[in-house]
Amino acid sequence: MYAVTNPATGETINTFESLTDDELQLEVELAAAEFAKWSARTRKDRAAIANRAADLFEERTEEFVTIMTREMGKLSDEARGEMGLVVSIFRYYADNAETLLADEEHDIEGGQITIRRRPTGVILGIMPWNFPVYQVARFVAPNLVLGNTLLLKHASNCPESALAIEQVLHDAGMPDGAYRNLFVSSSKVEQVIAHPAVQGVSLTGSEAAGRSVATLAGKHLKKVVLELGGSDPLIVLDSDDIQQTAQDVVEARYSNAGQACNAPKRIIVLDDLYDDLVAAAIEATKNFKLGDPADSETTLAPLSSRDAAEEVAEQIKQAVADGATLHTGGDLVDDETAFMTPAVLTDVNKDSAAYRDEIFGPVSLFFRVKDVDEAIKLANDTKYGLGSSVFSTDRERAREVGAQIDAGMTYVNQAGGSQADMPFGGVKSSGIGRELGPLGIDEFANKMTIRH
């Protein structure tokens, strides 16, 4: 069931009916029928619609802030920041459409070729709840400009976000058939992927969901982009301000209540800094204030649901049972809501699930290493490979260390992040493909070669 349940109160506010099989089939057929007309429109025309969408997202920011705060407990200020990123994504693809989609001319033996980017058809997006508008924007904006028609299956706890996004895109000028919102269960996904008009699927979600969707896409020979989980390492090589470095680390980790795939989940610290940095991080963690996410004084939101909070609390308990030291936090604050106190763990056993698995909540894991080589080895000792960070007063040294981490992205003196013009994606069990930047528009394009 698609339902709005406020994680700050536990109250279910609204529910929405899911589509029947026949209704779902009709939605796919509408997107398929629209493709020829939508893809035939000029890039300039589609870019203008993307720009208008950016205007509307900007104008309706407070409406989206209210929705996100109610649906998944996002802090109001963080929701406003998310909307700013959404606007920038639509602007980026609108402003750069002609450049990103321009023909490429190359000389080859015996002649020349042109590489032309063309739309491919209907693309399905399966999007998560943790960034209810941003995740959709990075799927929609490049494909809108490219000329694909789009189907969107949002998370079941974000129906109001899904409907508000659909309204913006239609108000901006996208024809009804060019963008369709689908309220369907995961069991209906194969019905969509199997349709001949559907040429690809993009999923942001868990590793398990990614494996399931990739299996279906392979079965039906459809292109797939997967942005999955992460257990991102953050290496601290040195610091001229331990207190500030600790504050930067915990703020990045507990942003969005720790529910970000590319948050720094494993903080790896060289031995001579370790004790001071962990002590500073523990004190900084204790200063976070839980409360109403709409209140500007609140600095830590609830998790997205009671179930999610209970799962994270159980992961912490198991880590401690396996030998880890819990320095602060890790408690559910009541019996109904999704609030939990932020936690700091050290001495995590290599055989513990907490060492291997992603903890999707406000939990920091600190690891002590003797030198840079050990730091890199520990950073790479994971099945994931989304993002990574290296902190140092010597930026070039940090850059060189970051380049040795098996990840899709690395950041110098910054704990993760995203922006419209920078490709986003991972390797290993963190996914396949890239979103955003110049690479994001290529994923569902037919890069057609014309020999002449």
C-alpha positions as CSV (number, residue, x, y, z in Angstrom):
1,M,0.0,0.0,0.0
2,Y,1.2,3.5,-0.8
3,A,0.7,5.4,2.5
4,V,2.0,8.6,4.3
5,T,3.1,7.7,7.8
6,N,4.8,10.4,9.7
7,P,7.9,8.9,11.3
8,A,8.1,11.7,13.9
9,T,4.7,10.7,15.3
10,G,3.9,7.2,13.9
11,E,0.6,8.4,12.6
12,T,-0.7,7.2,9.2
13,I,-2.1,10.3,7.5
14,N,-3.2,9.2,4.0
15,T,-3.3,6.1,1.8
16,F,-3.5,5.6,-1.9
17,E,-4.7,2.7,-4.1
18,S,-2.3,0.8,-6.2
19,L,-2.9,0.2,-9.9
20,T,-4.6,-3.0,-11.2
21,D,-2.8,-5.0,-13.8
22,D,-5.1,-3.5,-16.5
23,E,-4.5,0.0,-15.3
24,L,-0.8,-0.6,-15.3
25,Q,-0.8,-1.9,-18.8
26,L,-2.7,1.2,-19.9
27,E,-0.1,3.5,-18.3
28,V,2.8,1.7,-20.2
29,E,0.8,1.9,-23.4
30,L,0.3,5.7,-22.9
31,A,4.1,6.2,-22.5
32,A,4.8,3.9,-25.5
33,A,2.3,5.8,-27.7
34,E,3.7,9.2,-26.8
35,F,7.3,8.3,-27.6
36,A,7.3,9.0,-31.3
37,K,5.8,12.5,-30.8
38,W,7.9,13.4,-27.8
39,S,11.2,12.2,-29.3
40,A,10.5,14.1,-32.5
41,R,10.3,17.5,-30.7
42,T,13.4,19.6,-30.9
43,R,16.1,19.5,-28.2
44,K,15.5,23.2,-27.7
45,D,11.8,22.6,-27.1
46,R,12.5,19.8,-24.5
47,A,15.2,21.9,-22.9
48,A,12.7,24.8,-22.5
49,I,10.3,22.4,-20.6
50,A,13.2,21.3,-18.4
51,N,13.9,25.0,-17.6
52,R,10.2,25.5,-16.8
53,A,10.3,22.5,-14.5
54,A,13.2,24.1,-12.7
55,D,11.2,27.3,-12.2
56,L,8.3,25.4,-10.8
57,F,10.3,23.3,-8.5
58,E,11.9,26.5,-7.2
59,E,8.5,28.2,-6.8
60,R,7.0,25.2,-5.0
61,T,10.0,24.5,-2.7
62,E,8.0,25.0,0.5
63,E,5.3,22.7,-0.7
64,F,7.8,20.0,-1.3
65,V,9.6,20.7,2.1
66,T,6.3,20.1,3.9
67,I,5.7,16.9,2.0
68,M,9.1,15.5,2.6
69,T,9.1,16.4,6.3
70,R,5.8,14.6,6.7
71,E,6.5,11.6,4.6
72,M,10.0,10.5,5.6
73,G,10.9,12.9,8.4
74,K,13.5,15.0,6.5
75,L,14.7,18.2,8.3
76,S,13.2,21.3,6.7
77,D,16.5,22.8,6.0
78,E,17.8,19.6,4.5
79,A,14.7,19.4,2.3
80,R,15.3,23.0,1.1
81,G,18.8,22.0,0.3
82,E,17.5,19.0,-1.7
83,M,15.2,21.2,-3.7
84,G,18.0,23.6,-4.5
85,L,19.9,20.6,-6.0
86,V,16.8,19.5,-7.9
87,V,16.5,22.9,-9.5
88,S,20.2,22.9,-10.5
89,I,19.9,19.4,-12.1
90,F,17.1,20.5,-14.4
91,R,18.9,23.7,-15.2
92,Y,22.1,21.9,-16.0
93,Y,20.5,19.6,-18.5
94,A,18.4,22.4,-20.0
95,D,21.3,24.7,-20.4
96,N,23.7,22.1,-21.8
97,A,21.4,20.0,-23.9
98,E,22.8,21.1,-27.2
99,T,26.4,20.5,-26.1
100,L,25.8,17.2,-24.4
101,L,23.8,15.8,-27.3
102,A,25.8,17.3,-30.1
103,D,27.0,14.9,-32.9
104,E,30.6,13.7,-32.7
105,E,32.6,13.5,-35.9
106,H,35.6,11.1,-36.2
107,D,37.9,10.1,-39.0
108,I,38.3,6.4,-39.5
109,E,40.2,4.3,-41.9
110,G,38.6,4.8,-45.3
111,G,36.1,7.5,-44.3
112,Q,34.4,9.3,-41.4
113,I,31.8,8.4,-38.8
114,T,29.2,10.5,-36.9
115,I,28.1,9.4,-33.4
116,R,24.6,10.6,-32.8
117,R,22.8,10.3,-29.5
118,R,19.1,9.4,-30.0
119,P,16.4,8.4,-27.5
120,T,15.6,4.8,-27.2
121,G,12.0,4.5,-25.9
122,V,10.2,4.1,-22.6
123,I,12.4,4.0,-19.5
124,L,11.3,2.9,-16.1
125,G,12.6,4.6,-12.9
126,I,12.4,2.9,-9.5
127,M,13.3,5.4,-6.9
128,P,13.8,5.4,-3.1
129,W,12.4,7.4,-0.3
130,N,15.6,8.9,1.3
131,F,15.8,11.8,-1.2
132,P,12.3,11.8,-2.7
133,V,12.8,14.5,-5.2
134,Y,16.5,14.6,-5.9
135,Q,16.6,10.9,-6.8
136,V,13.8,11.4,-9.3
137,A,15.4,14.5,-10.7
138,R,18.6,12.9,-11.7
139,F,16.6,10.2,-13.5
140,V,14.1,12.4,-15.2
141,A,16.1,15.5,-16.2
142,P,18.6,13.9,-18.6
143,N,16.0,11.6,-20.1
144,L,13.5,14.4,-20.6
145,V,16.0,16.4,-22.6
146,L,17.2,13.3,-24.5
147,G,13.6,12.5,-25.5
148,N,12.7,9.2,-23.8
149,T,9.3,8.8,-22.2
150,L,9.3,8.0,-18.6
151,L,7.5,5.8,-16.1
152,L,8.2,6.3,-12.4
153,K,7.6,3.9,-9.5
154,H,8.4,5.8,-6.4
155,A,8.8,4.3,-2.9
156,S,5.6,3.3,-1.2
157,N,6.0,5.8,1.6
158,C,6.4,8.8,-0.7
159,P,3.1,9.0,-2.7
160,E,2.6,12.7,-2.1
161,S,6.1,13.5,-3.3
162,A,5.5,11.3,-6.4
163,L,2.2,13.1,-7.2
164,A,3.7,16.6,-6.7
165,I,6.6,15.8,-9.0
166,E,4.2,14.5,-11.7
167,Q,2.2,17.7,-11.3
168,V,5.3,19.9,-11.8
169,L,6.4,18.1,-14.9
170,H,3.0,18.2,-16.5
171,D,2.6,21.9,-15.6
172,A,6.0,22.5,-17.1
173,G,4.7,21.2,-20.5
174,M,5.5,17.5,-20.5
175,P,2.7,15.7,-22.3
176,D,0.7,13.3,-20.1
177,G,2.1,10.3,-21.9
178,A,5.7,11.5,-21.6
179,Y,5.8,11.0,-17.8
180,R,3.5,8.6,-15.9
181,N,3.5,8.0,-12.2
182,L,2.9,4.4,-11.2
183,F,1.6,3.3,-7.8
184,V,2.5,-0.4,-8.0
185,S,4.0,-3.0,-5.8
186,S,7.4,-4.5,-6.6
187,S,5.7,-7.7,-7.8
188,K,4.4,-5.7,-10.8
189,V,7.8,-4.5,-11.9
190,E,8.4,-7.4,-14.3
191,Q,5.1,-6.6,-16.1
192,V,6.6,-3.2,-17.0
193,I,10.1,-4.3,-17.8
194,A,8.8,-7.1,-20.1
195,H,6.8,-4.7,-22.3
196,P,8.4,-4.3,-25.7
197,A,8.3,-0.5,-25.6
198,V,10.3,-0.4,-22.4
199,Q,14.0,-0.1,-23.3
200,G,15.6,0.3,-19.9
201,V,15.3,0.5,-16.1
202,S,17.1,2.7,-13.6
203,L,16.9,1.8,-9.9
204,T,18.3,3.4,-6.8
205,G,17.9,1.2,-3.8
206,S,19.3,-1.7,-1.9
207,E,21.7,-4.3,-3.1
208,A,19.0,-6.9,-2.9
209,A,16.6,-4.8,-5.0
210,G,19.3,-4.2,-7.5
211,R,20.0,-7.9,-7.9
212,S,16.3,-8.5,-8.4
213,V,15.8,-5.8,-11.0
214,A,19.1,-6.7,-12.8
215,T,17.9,-10.3,-13.1
216,L,14.6,-9.1,-14.6
217,A,16.3,-6.7,-17.0
218,G,18.7,-9.4,-18.1
219,K,15.8,-11.9,-18.7
220,H,14.1,-9.4,-21.0
221,L,17.3,-7.9,-22.5
222,K,16.8,-4.4,-21.2
223,K,19.5,-1.8,-20.3
224,V,19.9,-1.3,-16.6
225,V,21.4,1.5,-14.4
226,L,21.8,0.6,-10.7
227,E,22.8,2.9,-7.9
228,L,22.8,0.7,-4.8
229,G,24.2,0.7,-1.3
230,G,27.5,1.9,0.0
231,S,29.8,1.5,3.0
232,D,31.9,4.5,2.1
233,P,35.4,4.9,3.7
234,L,36.6,8.3,4.9
235,I,40.3,8.4,5.6
236,V,41.8,11.0,7.9
237,L,45.5,11.3,7.1
238,D,46.2,14.5,9.2
239,S,44.4,17.6,10.5
240,D,45.4,21.0,11.7
241,D,42.0,21.3,13.5
242,I,40.8,18.0,15.1
243,Q,37.6,19.5,16.4
244,Q,36.6,20.9,13.0
245,T,37.5,17.6,11.2
246,A,35.4,15.6,13.7
247,Q,32.5,18.0,13.3
248,D,32.7,17.7,9.5
249,V,32.7,14.0,9.7
250,V,29.8,13.5,12.1
251,E,27.7,16.2,10.3
252,A,28.2,14.3,7.0
253,R,27.4,11.0,8.6
254,Y,24.2,12.1,10.4
255,S,22.9,14.2,7.6
256,N,19.5,12.9,6.5
257,A,19.5,10.9,9.7
258,G,22.4,8.8,8.3
259,Q,20.2,7.6,5.4
260,A,22.4,8.4,2.5
261,C,24.1,5.8,0.3
262,N,27.2,7.8,-0.1
263,A,27.6,9.0,3.5
264,P,31.0,8.3,5.2
265,K,30.1,5.1,7.1
266,R,33.6,3.9,7.9
267,I,36.0,6.5,9.3
268,I,39.6,5.3,9.1
269,V,42.1,7.3,11.1
270,L,45.8,7.2,11.3
271,D,47.1,6.1,14.7
272,D,48.6,9.4,15.9
273,L,45.2,11.2,15.4
274,Y,42.8,8.4,16.3
275,D,42.3,9.0,20.1
276,D,41.8,12.7,19.8
277,L,39.6,12.5,16.7
278,V,37.3,9.8,18.2
279,A,37.0,11.8,21.5
280,A,36.0,14.9,19.5
281,A,33.5,13.0,17.4
282,I,31.8,11.5,20.4
283,E,31.3,14.9,22.0
284,A,30.1,16.3,18.7
285,T,27.7,13.4,18.3
286,K,26.2,14.1,21.8
287,N,25.3,17.6,20.7
288,F,22.8,16.6,18.0
289,K,19.2,17.6,19.0
290,L,16.3,15.3,18.1
291,G,12.9,16.7,17.6
292,D,10.2,17.8,15.2
293,P,11.9,17.9,11.8
294,A,9.9,21.0,10.9
295,D,11.5,22.8,13.8
296,S,14.6,24.8,12.8
297,E,16.2,24.0,16.2
298,T,16.2,20.2,15.4
299,T,19.5,18.9,14.1
300,L,18.8,15.2,13.8
301,A,15.6,13.8,12.1
302,P,13.9,10.6,12.8
303,L,14.6,7.6,10.5
304,S,12.1,7.0,7.7
305,S,10.0,4.5,9.6
306,R,9.8,2.6,12.9
307,D,10.9,-0.5,11.1
308,A,14.0,1.2,9.8
309,A,14.9,2.5,13.3
310,E,14.4,-0.9,14.9
311,E,16.6,-2.5,12.2
312,V,19.5,-0.1,12.9
313,A,19.1,-0.5,16.6
314,E,19.4,-4.2,16.2
315,Q,22.5,-3.9,14.0
316,I,24.1,-1.8,16.8
317,K,23.2,-4.4,19.4
318,Q,24.7,-7.2,17.3
319,A,27.9,-5.2,16.7
320,V,28.3,-4.8,20.5
321,A,27.6,-8.5,21.0
322,D,30.3,-9.2,18.5
323,G,32.9,-7.2,20.5
324,A,32.4,-3.6,19.3
325,T,32.5,-0.7,21.8
326,L,29.5,1.6,21.9
327,H,30.5,5.0,23.1
328,T,27.2,6.9,22.9
329,G,23.7,6.6,21.4
330,G,22.0,3.8,19.6
331,D,18.8,4.0,21.6
332,L,15.2,4.2,20.3
333,V,13.7,7.1,22.2
334,D,10.1,5.7,22.5
335,D,7.9,2.8,21.5
336,E,6.2,4.4,18.5
337,T,8.3,6.9,16.5
338,A,11.4,6.4,14.4
339,F,13.7,8.6,16.5
340,M,17.0,7.1,17.7
341,T,20.1,8.7,19.3
342,P,23.1,8.9,17.1
343,A,25.8,6.3,17.8
344,V,29.6,6.0,17.7
345,L,31.1,2.5,17.5
346,T,34.8,1.5,17.7
347,D,36.6,-1.8,17.8
348,V,34.3,-3.4,15.3
349,N,35.2,-7.0,14.8
350,K,36.2,-8.0,11.2
351,D,33.9,-11.0,11.5
352,S,30.9,-8.9,12.6
353,A,28.1,-8.1,10.2
354,A,28.6,-4.4,11.1
355,Y,32.0,-4.6,9.4
356,R,30.6,-6.0,6.2
357,D,27.1,-4.6,5.9
358,E,25.8,-1.1,5.3
359,I,24.2,0.5,8.3
360,F,21.6,2.9,7.0
361,G,21.1,5.2,9.9
362,P,23.0,7.6,12.3
363,V,25.9,5.3,13.3
364,S,29.6,6.2,12.9
365,L,32.2,3.4,12.8
366,F,35.8,4.4,13.6
367,F,38.8,2.3,12.7
368,R,42.5,2.8,13.8
369,V,45.3,2.1,11.2
370,K,49.1,2.4,11.6
371,D,49.8,3.9,8.2
372,V,48.5,5.0,4.7
373,D,48.9,1.5,3.2
374,E,46.8,-0.1,5.9
375,A,44.2,2.7,5.5
376,I,43.9,2.0,1.8
377,K,43.7,-1.7,2.4
378,L,40.9,-1.3,4.9
379,A,39.1,1.2,2.7
380,N,39.0,-1.4,-0.1
381,D,38.1,-4.3,2.2
382,T,34.4,-4.2,1.3
383,K,32.0,-5.5,-1.3
384,Y,30.8,-1.9,-1.9
385,G,32.4,0.8,-4.0
386,L,30.3,3.9,-4.2
387,G,32.1,6.9,-2.8
388,S,35.1,7.7,-0.6
389,S,36.8,10.6,1.1
390,V,40.3,11.6,2.1
391,F,41.0,14.4,4.5
392,S,44.5,16.0,4.7
393,T,46.1,19.4,4.8
394,D,48.0,18.3,1.7
395,R,45.4,18.2,-0.9
396,E,47.6,16.5,-3.5
397,R,48.5,13.8,-1.1
398,A,44.9,13.2,-0.4
399,R,44.1,13.1,-4.1
400,E,46.7,10.5,-4.7
401,V,45.4,8.3,-1.8
402,G,41.8,8.7,-3.0
403,A,42.8,7.5,-6.5
404,Q,43.8,4.2,-5.0
405,I,40.4,3.4,-3.4
406,D,38.1,1.1,-5.3
407,A,35.1,3.4,-5.7
408,G,33.2,5.2,-8.3
409,M,33.9,8.6,-6.6
410,T,36.4,10.1,-4.3
411,Y,36.3,13.5,-2.5
412,V,39.2,15.5,-1.1
413,N,38.4,17.2,2.3
414,Q,34.7,16.7,1.7
415,A,32.6,13.8,3.0
416,G,30.6,12.8,0.0
417,G,28.1,15.0,-1.8
418,S,26.4,15.5,-5.2
419,Q,26.1,18.2,-7.8
420,A,24.4,18.4,-11.2
421,D,27.5,18.5,-13.3
422,M,29.4,15.7,-11.6
423,P,28.9,12.0,-12.5
424,F,27.5,9.9,-9.7
425,G,27.8,6.1,-9.4
426,G,29.8,3.2,-8.1
427,V,31.5,-0.1,-8.7
428,K,31.4,-3.6,-7.2
429,S,28.1,-4.2,-5.3
430,S,27.4,-0.4,-5.3
431,G,26.0,-0.6,-8.8
432,I,26.3,-0.2,-12.6
433,G,26.3,3.0,-14.7
434,R,26.4,6.7,-13.9
435,E,23.9,9.4,-13.3
436,L,24.3,13.2,-13.5
437,G,26.9,15.2,-15.3
438,P,27.9,14.5,-19.0
439,L,27.8,10.8,-18.4
440,G,24.2,10.7,-17.1
441,I,22.6,11.6,-20.4
442,D,24.4,8.7,-22.2
443,E,23.0,5.8,-20.2
444,F,19.7,5.4,-22.0
445,A,20.8,7.0,-25.3
446,N,21.3,5.1,-28.6
447,K,24.8,6.2,-29.4
448,M,24.2,5.5,-33.1
449,T,27.2,5.3,-35.4
450,I,26.7,6.7,-39.0
451,R,29.5,5.8,-41.4
452,H,29.9,8.2,-44.3
